[in-house]
Amino acid sequence: MSSSEALTPQDPPRGIATPCIKVCIVDGATSLCLGCKRTLSEIGGWGGFTDAERAAIMAALPARAG
């Protein structure tokens, strides 16, 4: 890395969109969080998913609420 690269300001990290509403209770029958309707594997992997993967999950959440 050159010295000019080191001095270049970087954009701040972009926040990750999440459906979490801080009501974290997993329903035993459905294995979905009662707050956000994600599975435990979706919750655990959220930070590592791509934007497209997170968008696909978020698009599926309204159908899970029924």
Distance bins in CASP14 RR format, pairs under 12 A and 6 or more apart:
PFRMAT RR
TARGET T0000
AUTHOR 0000-0000-0000
RMODE 2
METHOD distances of the structure
MODEL  1
1 7 0 0 0 0 0 1 0 0 0 0 0
1 8 0 0 0 0 0 1 0 0 0 0 0
2 8 0 0 0 0 1 0 0 0 0 0 0
13 47 0 0 0 0 0 1 0 0 0 0 0
14 51 0 0 0 0 1 0 0 0 0 0 0
15 46 0 0 0 0 0 1 0 0 0 0 0
15 47 0 0 0 0 0 1 0 0 0 0 0
15 51 0 0 0 0 0 1 0 0 0 0 0
15 54 0 0 0 0 0 1 0 0 0 0 0
16 45 0 0 0 0 0 1 0 0 0 0 0
16 46 1 0 0 1 0 0 0 0 0 0 0
16 47 1 0 1 0 0 0 0 0 0 0 0
16 48 0 0 0 0 1 0 0 0 0 0 0
16 49 0 0 0 0 1 0 0 0 0 0 0
16 50 0 0 0 0 0 1 0 0 0 0 0
16 51 0 0 0 0 1 0 0 0 0 0 0
16 53 0 0 0 0 0 1 0 0 0 0 0
16 54 1 0 0 1 0 0 0 0 0 0 0
16 55 0 0 0 0 0 1 0 0 0 0 0
16 58 0 0 0 0 0 1 0 0 0 0 0
17 36 0 0 0 0 0 1 0 0 0 0 0
17 46 0 0 0 0 1 0 0 0 0 0 0
17 47 0 0 0 0 0 1 0 0 0 0 0
17 49 0 0 0 0 0 1 0 0 0 0 0
17 50 0 0 0 0 0 1 0 0 0 0 0
17 51 0 0 0 0 1 0 0 0 0 0 0
17 52 0 0 0 0 0 1 0 0 0 0 0
17 53 0 0 0 0 0 1 0 0 0 0 0
17 54 1 0 0 1 0 0 0 0 0 0 0
17 55 0 0 0 0 1 0 0 0 0 0 0
17 57 0 0 0 0 0 1 0 0 0 0 0
17 58 1 0 0 1 0 0 0 0 0 0 0
17 59 0 0 0 0 0 1 0 0 0 0 0
17 61 0 0 0 0 0 1 0 0 0 0 0
18 24 0 0 0 0 0 1 0 0 0 0 0
18 33 0 0 0 0 0 1 0 0 0 0 0
18 35 0 0 0 0 0 1 0 0 0 0 0
18 36 1 0 0 1 0 0 0 0 0 0 0
18 38 0 0 0 0 1 0 0 0 0 0 0
18 42 0 0 0 0 0 1 0 0 0 0 0
18 43 0 0 0 0 1 0 0 0 0 0 0
18 44 0 0 0 0 0 1 0 0 0 0 0
18 45 0 0 0 0 0 1 0 0 0 0 0
18 46 1 0 0 1 0 0 0 0 0 0 0
18 47 0 0 0 0 1 0 0 0 0 0 0
18 48 0 0 0 0 0 1 0 0 0 0 0
18 49 0 0 0 0 0 1 0 0 0 0 0
18 54 1 0 0 1 0 0 0 0 0 0 0
18 55 0 0 0 0 0 1 0 0 0 0 0
18 57 0 0 0 0 0 1 0 0 0 0 0
18 58 0 0 0 0 1 0 0 0 0 0 0
18 61 0 0 0 0 0 1 0 0 0 0 0
19 32 0 0 0 0 0 1 0 0 0 0 0
19 33 0 0 0 0 1 0 0 0 0 0 0
19 35 0 0 0 0 1 0 0 0 0 0 0
19 36 1 0 1 0 0 0 0 0 0 0 0
19 37 1 0 0 1 0 0 0 0 0 0 0
19 38 1 0 0 1 0 0 0 0 0 0 0
19 42 0 0 0 0 1 0 0 0 0 0 0
19 43 0 0 0 0 1 0 0 0 0 0 0
19 46 0 0 0 0 1 0 0 0 0 0 0
19 54 0 0 0 0 1 0 0 0 0 0 0
19 55 0 0 0 0 0 1 0 0 0 0 0
19 57 0 0 0 0 1 0 0 0 0 0 0
19 58 1 0 1 0 0 0 0 0 0 0 0
19 59 0 0 0 0 0 1 0 0 0 0 0
19 60 0 0 0 0 0 1 0 0 0 0 0
19 61 1 0 1 0 0 0 0 0 0 0 0
19 62 0 0 0 0 0 1 0 0 0 0 0
19 64 0 0 0 0 0 1 0 0 0 0 0
19 65 0 0 0 0 0 1 0 0 0 0 0
20 33 0 0 0 0 1 0 0 0 0 0 0
20 34 0 0 0 0 0 1 0 0 0 0 0
20 35 1 0 0 1 0 0 0 0 0 0 0
20 36 1 0 1 0 0 0 0 0 0 0 0
20 37 0 0 0 0 0 1 0 0 0 0 0
20 38 0 0 0 0 1 0 0 0 0 0 0
20 42 0 0 0 0 0 1 0 0 0 0 0
20 43 1 0 0 1 0 0 0 0 0 0 0
20 44 0 0 0 0 0 1 0 0 0 0 0
20 46 0 0 0 0 1 0 0 0 0 0 0
20 47 0 0 0 0 0 1 0 0 0 0 0
20 54 0 0 0 0 0 1 0 0 0 0 0
20 57 0 0 0 0 0 1 0 0 0 0 0
20 58 0 0 0 0 0 1 0 0 0 0 0
20 61 0 0 0 0 0 1 0 0 0 0 0
21 33 0 0 0 0 1 0 0 0 0 0 0
21 34 0 0 0 0 1 0 0 0 0 0 0
21 35 1 0 1 0 0 0 0 0 0 0 0
21 36 1 0 0 1 0 0 0 0 0 0 0
21 37 0 0 0 0 1 0 0 0 0 0 0
21 38 0 0 0 0 0 1 0 0 0 0 0
21 61 0 0 0 0 0 1 0 0 0 0 0
21 65 0 0 0 0 0 1 0 0 0 0 0
22 33 0 0 0 0 0 1 0 0 0 0 0
22 34 0 0 0 0 0 1 0 0 0 0 0
22 35 0 0 0 0 1 0 0 0 0 0 0
22 36 0 0 0 0 1 0 0 0 0 0 0
23 32 0 0 0 0 0 1 0 0 0 0 0
23 33 1 0 0 1 0 0 0 0 0 0 0
23 34 1 0 0 1 0 0 0 0 0 0 0
23 35 1 1 0 0 0 0 0 0 0 0 0
23 36 1 0 0 1 0 0 0 0 0 0 0
23 37 0 0 0 0 0 1 0 0 0 0 0
23 38 0 0 0 0 0 1 0 0 0 0 0
24 32 0 0 0 0 0 1 0 0 0 0 0
24 33 1 0 0 1 0 0 0 0 0 0 0
24 34 0 0 0 0 1 0 0 0 0 0 0
24 35 1 0 0 1 0 0 0 0 0 0 0
24 36 0 0 0 0 1 0 0 0 0 0 0
24 37 0 0 0 0 0 1 0 0 0 0 0
24 38 0 0 0 0 0 1 0 0 0 0 0
24 40 0 0 0 0 0 1 0 0 0 0 0
24 43 0 0 0 0 1 0 0 0 0 0 0
24 44 0 0 0 0 0 1 0 0 0 0 0
25 31 0 0 0 0 0 1 0 0 0 0 0
25 32 0 0 0 0 1 0 0 0 0 0 0
25 33 1 0 0 1 0 0 0 0 0 0 0
25 34 1 0 1 0 0 0 0 0 0 0 0
25 35 1 0 0 1 0 0 0 0 0 0 0
25 36 0 0 0 0 0 1 0 0 0 0 0
25 37 0 0 0 0 0 1 0 0 0 0 0
25 40 0 0 0 0 0 1 0 0 0 0 0
25 43 0 0 0 0 0 1 0 0 0 0 0
26 32 1 0 0 1 0 0 0 0 0 0 0
26 33 1 0 1 0 0 0 0 0 0 0 0
26 34 1 0 0 1 0 0 0 0 0 0 0
26 35 0 0 0 0 1 0 0 0 0 0 0
26 36 0 0 0 0 0 1 0 0 0 0 0
26 37 0 0 0 0 0 1 0 0 0 0 0
26 38 0 0 0 0 1 0 0 0 0 0 0
26 39 0 0 0 0 1 0 0 0 0 0 0
26 40 1 0 0 1 0 0 0 0 0 0 0
26 41 0 0 0 0 0 1 0 0 0 0 0
26 42 0 0 0 0 0 1 0 0 0 0 0
26 43 0 0 0 0 1 0 0 0 0 0 0
26 44 0 0 0 0 0 1 0 0 0 0 0
27 33 1 0 0 1 0 0 0 0 0 0 0
27 34 1 0 1 0 0 0 0 0 0 0 0
27 35 0 0 0 0 1 0 0 0 0 0 0
27 36 0 0 0 0 0 1 0 0 0 0 0
27 37 0 0 0 0 1 0 0 0 0 0 0
27 38 0 0 0 0 0 1 0 0 0 0 0
27 39 0 0 0 0 0 1 0 0 0 0 0
27 40 0 0 0 0 0 1 0 0 0 0 0
27 64 0 0 0 0 0 1 0 0 0 0 0
27 65 0 0 0 0 0 1 0 0 0 0 0
28 34 0 0 0 0 1 0 0 0 0 0 0
28 39 0 0 0 0 0 1 0 0 0 0 0
28 40 0 0 0 0 0 1 0 0 0 0 0
30 37 0 0 0 0 1 0 0 0 0 0 0
30 38 0 0 0 0 0 1 0 0 0 0 0
30 39 0 0 0 0 1 0 0 0 0 0 0
30 40 0 0 0 0 0 1 0 0 0 0 0
30 64 1 0 0 1 0 0 0 0 0 0 0
30 65 0 0 0 0 0 1 0 0 0 0 0
30 66 0 0 0 0 0 1 0 0 0 0 0
31 37 0 0 0 0 0 1 0 0 0 0 0
31 38 0 0 0 0 1 0 0 0 0 0 0
31 39 1 0 1 0 0 0 0 0 0 0 0
31 40 1 0 0 1 0 0 0 0 0 0 0
31 41 0 0 0 0 1 0 0 0 0 0 0
31 42 0 0 0 0 0 1 0 0 0 0 0
31 43 0 0 0 0 0 1 0 0 0 0 0
31 64 0 0 0 0 0 1 0 0 0 0 0
32 38 1 0 0 1 0 0 0 0 0 0 0
32 39 1 0 0 1 0 0 0 0 0 0 0
32 40 0 0 0 0 1 0 0 0 0 0 0
32 41 0 0 0 0 0 1 0 0 0 0 0
32 42 0 0 0 0 1 0 0 0 0 0 0
32 43 0 0 0 0 1 0 0 0 0 0 0
32 57 0 0 0 0 0 1 0 0 0 0 0
32 60 0 0 0 0 0 1 0 0 0 0 0
32 61 0 0 0 0 1 0 0 0 0 0 0
32 63 0 0 0 0 0 1 0 0 0 0 0
32 64 1 0 1 0 0 0 0 0 0 0 0
32 65 0 0 0 0 1 0 0 0 0 0 0
32 66 0 0 0 0 0 1 0 0 0 0 0
33 39 1 0 0 1 0 0 0 0 0 0 0
33 40 1 0 0 1 0 0 0 0 0 0 0
33 41 0 0 0 0 0 1 0 0 0 0 0
33 42 0 0 0 0 1 0 0 0 0 0 0
33 43 1 0 0 1 0 0 0 0 0 0 0
33 44 0 0 0 0 0 1 0 0 0 0 0
33 46 0 0 0 0 0 1 0 0 0 0 0
33 57 0 0 0 0 0 1 0 0 0 0 0
33 61 0 0 0 0 0 1 0 0 0 0 0
33 64 0 0 0 0 1 0 0 0 0 0 0
33 65 0 0 0 0 0 1 0 0 0 0 0
34 64 0 0 0 0 0 1 0 0 0 0 0
34 65 0 0 0 0 0 1 0 0 0 0 0
35 43 0 0 0 0 0 1 0 0 0 0 0
35 61 0 0 0 0 1 0 0 0 0 0 0
35 64 0 0 0 0 0 1 0 0 0 0 0
35 65 0 0 0 0 1 0 0 0 0 0 0
36 42 0 0 0 0 1 0 0 0 0 0 0
36 43 1 0 0 1 0 0 0 0 0 0 0
36 44 0 0 0 0 0 1 0 0 0 0 0
36 46 0 0 0 0 1 0 0 0 0 0 0
36 54 0 0 0 0 0 1 0 0 0 0 0
36 57 0 0 0 0 1 0 0 0 0 0 0
36 58 0 0 0 0 1 0 0 0 0 0 0
36 60 0 0 0 0 0 1 0 0 0 0 0
36 61 1 0 0 1 0 0 0 0 0 0 0
36 62 0 0 0 0 0 1 0 0 0 0 0
36 64 0 0 0 0 1 0 0 0 0 0 0
36 65 0 0 0 0 1 0 0 0 0 0 0
37 43 0 0 0 0 0 1 0 0 0 0 0
37 57 0 0 0 0 1 0 0 0 0 0 0
37 58 0 0 0 0 1 0 0 0 0 0 0
37 59 0 0 0 0 0 1 0 0 0 0 0
37 60 0 0 0 0 1 0 0 0 0 0 0
37 61 1 0 1 0 0 0 0 0 0 0 0
37 62 0 0 0 0 1 0 0 0 0 0 0
37 63 0 0 0 0 1 0 0 0 0 0 0
37 64 1 0 1 0 0 0 0 0 0 0 0
37 65 1 0 1 0 0 0 0 0 0 0 0
37 66 0 0 0 0 1 0 0 0 0 0 0
38 44 0 0 0 0 1 0 0 0 0 0 0
38 45 0 0 0 0 1 0 0 0 0 0 0
38 46 1 0 0 1 0 0 0 0 0 0 0
38 47 0 0 0 0 0 1 0 0 0 0 0
38 49 0 0 0 0 0 1 0 0 0 0 0
38 53 0 0 0 0 0 1 0 0 0 0 0
38 54 0 0 0 0 0 1 0 0 0 0 0
38 56 0 0 0 0 0 1 0 0 0 0 0
38 57 1 0 0 1 0 0 0 0 0 0 0
38 58 0 0 0 0 1 0 0 0 0 0 0
38 60 0 0 0 0 1 0 0 0 0 0 0
38 61 1 0 0 1 0 0 0 0 0 0 0
38 64 0 0 0 0 1 0 0 0 0 0 0
38 65 0 0 0 0 0 1 0 0 0 0 0
39 45 0 0 0 0 1 0 0 0 0 0 0
39 46 0 0 0 0 0 1 0 0 0 0 0
39 57 0 0 0 0 1 0 0 0 0 0 0
39 60 0 0 0 0 0 1 0 0 0 0 0
39 61 0 0 0 0 0 1 0 0 0 0 0
39 64 0 0 0 0 1 0 0 0 0 0 0
40 46 0 0 0 0 0 1 0 0 0 0 0
41 48 0 0 0 0 0 1 0 0 0 0 0
41 49 0 0 0 0 0 1 0 0 0 0 0
41 53 0 0 0 0 0 1 0 0 0 0 0
41 57 0 0 0 0 0 1 0 0 0 0 0
42 48 0 0 0 0 0 1 0 0 0 0 0
42 49 0 0 0 0 1 0 0 0 0 0 0
42 53 0 0 0 0 1 0 0 0 0 0 0
42 54 0 0 0 0 1 0 0 0 0 0 0
42 56 0 0 0 0 0 1 0 0 0 0 0
42 57 1 0 1 0 0 0 0 0 0 0 0
42 58 0 0 0 0 1 0 0 0 0 0 0
42 60 0 0 0 0 1 0 0 0 0 0 0
42 61 0 0 0 0 1 0 0 0 0 0 0
42 64 0 0 0 0 0 1 0 0 0 0 0
43 49 0 0 0 0 0 1 0 0 0 0 0
43 54 0 0 0 0 0 1 0 0 0 0 0
43 57 0 0 0 0 0 1 0 0 0 0 0
44 54 0 0 0 0 0 1 0 0 0 0 0
44 57 0 0 0 0 0 1 0 0 0 0 0
45 53 0 0 0 0 1 0 0 0 0 0 0
45 54 0 0 0 0 1 0 0 0 0 0 0
45 57 0 0 0 0 0 1 0 0 0 0 0
46 53 0 0 0 0 1 0 0 0 0 0 0
46 54 1 0 0 1 0 0 0 0 0 0 0
46 57 0 0 0 0 1 0 0 0 0 0 0
46 58 0 0 0 0 0 1 0 0 0 0 0
47 53 0 0 0 0 1 0 0 0 0 0 0
47 54 0 0 0 0 1 0 0 0 0 0 0
47 57 0 0 0 0 0 1 0 0 0 0 0
48 54 0 0 0 0 1 0 0 0 0 0 0
48 57 0 0 0 0 0 1 0 0 0 0 0
49 55 0 0 0 0 1 0 0 0 0 0 0
49 56 0 0 0 0 1 0 0 0 0 0 0
49 57 1 0 0 1 0 0 0 0 0 0 0
49 58 0 0 0 0 0 1 0 0 0 0 0
50 56 0 0 0 0 1 0 0 0 0 0 0
50 57 0 0 0 0 0 1 0 0 0 0 0
51 57 0 0 0 0 0 1 0 0 0 0 0
51 58 0 0 0 0 0 1 0 0 0 0 0
52 58 0 0 0 0 0 1 0 0 0 0 0
52 59 0 0 0 0 0 1 0 0 0 0 0
53 59 0 0 0 0 0 1 0 0 0 0 0
53 60 0 0 0 0 0 1 0 0 0 0 0
54 60 0 0 0 0 0 1 0 0 0 0 0
54 61 0 0 0 0 0 1 0 0 0 0 0
55 61 0 0 0 0 0 1 0 0 0 0 0
57 63 0 0 0 0 0 1 0 0 0 0 0
57 64 0 0 0 0 1 0 0 0 0 0 0
58 64 0 0 0 0 0 1 0 0 0 0 0
END
